[in-house]
Amino acid sequence: MESNLKCPECGHLEKLEMPTDQCIFFHPCSGCGTVLKPLPGDCCVFCSFGDVSCPPKAAE
């Protein structure tokens, strides 16, 4: 499963494959280098900044 991750700092859009067995807590933006972290209440960067929720969250 893939998701488009959008950096809140620079707006860079990056298509990434989401792991099905874990949550990704940190991801460096390939545009500006900002380390993305989940927003309060979210389990991972895909839930906070992606256009598709992560597999564990989507399963709920």
Secondary structure, DSSP 8 states (H G I E B T S, - for coil): -EEEEE-TTT--EEEEE--SS-----EE-TTT--EE---TT-SSHHHHHBSS--HHHHH-
